């Protein structure tokens, strides 16, 4: 099995290292000091489950890799539309693209069945720009339940979790999903093939849609948001509205708001990825987390006043970040 990890940051390098340990032919695509460190020393994984080093091929030139069986996409979703020159050399006729993104994916209504089958979500696939680069037919969905961070160039700190749930948009248990799942498990990770990954998408989104924008607006950690009465109530309302949209689309996330809040509180003083991006002056990945659900609420005629309010304020923040860049 030949795998390219496009965007081999903390999550991508961790997955690549695990697949390499399982015997897959792994190629990491990165840049800068992180790439230089991986070339010289390999990927160093520091984990409560045991430290290890994976000396796998790393490059900034996908053309030097050539076509692969799987592309594990570790880029931020707001980079997808522009990733054509990077991903094109990696594709052959049957290459699958596994997108490890938060939020609503561009392929959400691909082979969805029902009244919304094939509908494009403008906020995540504006004018079809993402679908033009990443054909929905190639997509395998992926919901990440692992927490990692780059401790330094080439050094991945694994904090918790090893689950990477995957699934086909048409809900089938395909041979390509099974093959990738088996390779991930051989590398020490959990990788269940879910018949309907959309339920997992909404479970993860319950936290991302609320904690991520609020953390950026309040400059607050998970624990701080949970313990403050006002923000906790806003987050509860945002989660309730999100569940209503999910149910209108036929999904049953199967997790209570209290359980989701309790889990977030246990994480402690963790800064969300959106807050980290804000502090580093990077673009905020809010379209797939928040704007997409507001758009889905319009499609399904579900009232989401609190989501709309938070979206309006956080969208202004994102605009100011773009103007300052």
C-alpha positions in Angstrom: 0.0 0.0 0.0 1.4 3.4 -1.1 0.2 6.4 1.0 1.0 10.1 0.7 0.2 12.4 3.6 -0.4 15.8 2.1 0.0 18.3 5.0 2.1 16.2 7.4 1.5 18.4 10.4 0.8 17.0 13.9 -2.0 14.7 12.9 -0.7 13.9 9.4 2.8 13.0 10.6 1.3 10.9 13.4 -0.8 8.9 11.0 2.1 8.6 8.6 4.4 7.3 11.3 1.8 4.7 12.4 1.3 3.5 8.8 5.0 3.3 8.2 5.3 1.2 11.4 2.7 -1.1 9.9 4.8 -1.6 6.7 3.0 0.8 4.3 5.1 2.7 1.8 4.5 6.2 3.3 5.5 9.6 1.9 5.1 12.8 3.9 4.6 16.2 2.2 5.6 19.1 4.3 7.8 22.2 4.2 10.1 24.4 6.2 12.0 23.4 9.4 9.5 20.6 10.0 10.3 19.0 6.7 14.1 19.4 7.3 13.8 17.7 10.7 11.8 14.8 9.3 14.3 14.3 6.5 17.2 14.2 8.9 15.7 12.4 11.9 12.4 10.9 10.8 9.1 11.5 12.6 9.7 11.3 16.4 6.5 10.4 18.2 6.2 11.0 21.9 3.2 9.2 23.4 1.9 7.8 26.7 1.6 4.6 24.7 5.3 4.5 23.9 7.7 6.7 22.0 9.0 5.7 18.6 10.6 7.1 15.5 9.5 6.5 11.9 12.1 7.1 9.2 9.9 7.6 6.2 10.3 9.6 3.0 9.5 13.3 3.4 9.5 15.9 0.6 7.9 19.2 -0.5 7.5 18.0 -4.0 4.5 15.6 -4.6 5.8 15.0 -8.2 8.8 13.1 -6.6 6.3 10.7 -5.1 4.0 9.9 -8.0 0.6 8.3 -7.9 -0.4 6.6 -4.6 -3.3 4.3 -3.4 -4.4 6.7 -0.7 -3.9 10.4 0.0 -4.3 11.3 3.7 -5.3 14.9 3.6 -4.0 16.8 6.7 -4.5 20.3 5.3 -6.9 22.7 6.8 -10.3 22.7 4.9 -9.8 26.3 3.8 -6.8 25.2 1.8 -8.6 22.5 -0.2 -9.6 24.6 -3.2 -6.0 25.7 -3.8 -4.4 22.3 -3.3 -4.8 21.1 -6.9 -1.1 21.5 -7.9 -0.1 19.5 -4.8 -2.5 16.6 -5.1 -2.6 16.2 -8.9 0.7 14.3 -9.1 -0.4 11.9 -6.4 -3.5 10.6 -8.2 -4.2 7.6 -10.4 -7.6 6.4 -11.5 -8.4 4.7 -8.2 -6.6 6.9 -5.7 -8.8 7.5 -2.6 -8.6 10.8 -0.7 -9.1 10.5 3.1 -9.9 14.0 4.4 -9.1 14.3 8.1 -11.1 17.5 8.5 -13.4 19.0 11.2 -16.8 20.2 10.4 -19.1 19.6 7.4 -17.1 18.1 4.4 -17.5 19.1 0.8 -18.8 15.6 -0.1 -21.6 15.7 2.5 -24.5 15.3 0.1 -22.6 13.1 -2.4 -24.6 9.8 -2.6 -26.6 11.0 0.4 -29.9 9.8 -1.0 -33.1 11.6 -0.3 -34.2 15.1 -1.2 -30.7 16.7 -0.8 -28.7 14.1 -2.8 -25.9 15.8 -4.7 -26.6 19.3 -3.3 -23.6 21.5 -3.0 -22.9 23.4 0.3 -21.7 26.8 -0.8 -19.9 27.7 2.4 -17.6 24.7 2.1 -17.5 24.3 -1.7 -17.8 27.8 -3.1 -18.8 27.6 -6.8 -17.7 24.0 -6.7 -14.0 25.0 -6.3 -13.3 22.1 -3.9 -15.1 19.4 -5.9 -13.2 20.5 -9.0 -9.9 19.6 -7.2 -11.1 16.8 -4.9 -13.7 14.8 -6.8 -16.3 13.5 -4.3 -16.0 10.0 -5.9 -12.5 9.8 -4.4 -13.6 10.9 -0.9 -13.4 8.7 2.1 -14.6 10.6 5.2 -12.6 10.6 8.4 -13.4 11.9 11.9 -10.4 12.3 14.1 -10.7 11.6 17.8 -6.9 11.9 18.5 -5.2 14.9 20.0 -1.6 15.7 18.9 0.6 18.7 18.6 4.0 19.6 17.1 6.3 19.9 20.0 9.1 21.0 17.6 10.1 20.4 14.0 9.8 16.7 13.3 8.5 16.0 16.9 4.9 15.0 17.4 3.5 14.9 20.9 0.5 12.5 21.1 -1.7 13.7 23.9 -4.7 11.3 23.8 -7.0 9.2 21.7 -6.1 6.9 18.8 -9.4 6.7 16.9 -9.8 7.7 13.3 -13.3 6.7 12.2 -13.7 6.4 8.4 -16.6 5.8 6.0 -17.9 6.0 2.5 -20.3 8.7 1.5 -22.7 6.1 0.2 -22.6 4.2 3.6 -21.1 1.0 2.0 -18.3 -0.9 3.7 -15.9 -0.8 0.8 -12.8 -2.8 0.1 -10.7 0.4 0.1 -12.0 1.4 3.5 -11.3 -2.0 4.9 -7.8 -2.0 3.5 -6.9 1.4 5.0 -8.6 0.4 8.3 -6.5 -2.7 8.5 -3.3 -0.8 7.8 -4.1 1.8 10.5 -4.9 -0.9 13.1 -1.6 -2.7 12.2 0.1 0.6 13.1 -1.5 0.7 16.5 -4.4 3.0 15.8 -8.2 2.5 16.0 -9.9 2.9 12.6 -13.4 1.6 12.5 -15.3 1.7 9.2 -18.6 3.3 10.1 -21.7 2.5 7.9 -22.9 6.1 8.4 -20.0 8.4 9.2 -22.3 11.4 9.1 -23.4 10.6 12.7 -19.8 10.8 13.8 -19.3 14.1 11.9 -22.2 15.6 13.9 -20.9 14.2 17.3 -17.5 15.9 16.7 -19.1 19.0 15.3 -21.1 19.6 18.5 -17.9 20.6 20.2 -16.2 22.3 17.3 -19.2 24.5 16.3 -19.5 25.9 19.8 -16.1 25.8 21.6 -14.0 26.8 18.7 -15.6 30.2 17.8 -16.3 31.1 21.4 -12.7 30.3 22.4 -11.4 32.7 19.8 -13.9 35.4 20.7 -13.2 35.1 24.5 -9.5 33.9 24.3 -10.5 31.1 26.6 -9.6 27.5 27.2 -12.0 24.6 27.2 -12.2 24.5 31.0 -12.7 28.3 31.3 -15.6 28.2 28.9 -17.2 25.3 30.7 -16.9 26.8 34.2 -18.2 30.3 33.2 -22.0 30.3 33.5 -22.6 32.6 30.6 -20.5 31.0 28.0 -21.6 27.5 29.2 -25.2 28.5 28.6 -24.4 29.9 25.1 -22.6 26.7 24.2 -25.5 24.6 25.4 -27.9 26.5 23.2 -25.5 26.3 20.2 -25.3 22.5 20.7 -29.1 22.2 20.9 -29.6 24.1 17.7 -26.9 22.0 16.0 -28.6 18.8 17.1 -31.9 20.1 15.6 -30.2 20.6 12.2 -28.6 17.2 12.3 -32.0 15.6 13.1 -33.6 17.5 10.2 -31.1 15.8 7.9 -31.9 12.4 9.3 -28.8 12.0 11.6 -28.9 10.9 15.2 -25.5 11.8 16.8 -26.3 9.7 19.9 -24.6 11.9 22.5 -26.2 14.2 25.1 -25.2 17.8 25.5 -24.3 17.2 29.1 -22.0 14.4 28.2 -20.3 16.5 25.5 -19.8 19.3 28.0 -18.5 17.0 30.7 -16.0 15.6 28.2 -14.8 19.1 27.2 -14.4 20.1 30.9 -12.2 17.0 31.5 -9.8 18.2 28.7 -8.8 21.1 31.0 -7.0 24.2 30.0 -6.7 23.2 26.3 -6.7 25.9 23.6 -8.9 24.9 20.6 -7.3 24.8 17.2 -9.2 28.0 16.3 -7.7 29.9 19.2 -4.3 28.6 18.4 -4.7 29.8 14.8 -5.9 33.2 16.0 -2.8 33.5 18.3 -0.5 32.6 15.4 -2.2 35.0 12.9 -3.4 32.1 10.7 -6.8 32.0 8.9 -9.7 30.8 11.0 -11.3 27.6 9.8 -14.9 28.6 10.7 -16.7 28.1 7.3 -16.9 24.3 7.7 -17.5 24.5 11.4 -20.2 27.2 11.7 -21.1 28.8 8.4 -21.9 25.4 6.9 -24.4 24.6 9.6 -26.1 27.9 9.3 -26.4 27.2 5.6 -27.8 23.7 6.3 -30.3 25.3 8.7 -31.6 27.5 5.9 -31.9 24.5 3.6 -33.9 22.6 6.2 -35.9 25.6 7.6 -34.5 25.1 11.1 -34.3 28.3 13.3 -30.8 28.7 14.7 -30.7 32.3 16.1 -27.7 31.7 18.5 -25.6 30.0 15.8 -26.4 33.0 13.4 -25.3 35.5 16.1 -22.1 33.8 16.9 -21.4 33.3 13.2 -21.9 37.0 12.5 -19.5 38.0 15.2 -16.8 35.4 14.5 -17.1 36.0 10.8 -16.2 39.7 11.4 -13.2 38.5 13.4 -12.1 36.2 10.5 -12.5 39.1 8.1 -10.3 41.3 10.2 -7.7 38.5 10.4 -7.7 38.2 6.6 -7.3 41.9 6.2 -4.4 42.0 8.6 -2.6 39.1 6.9 
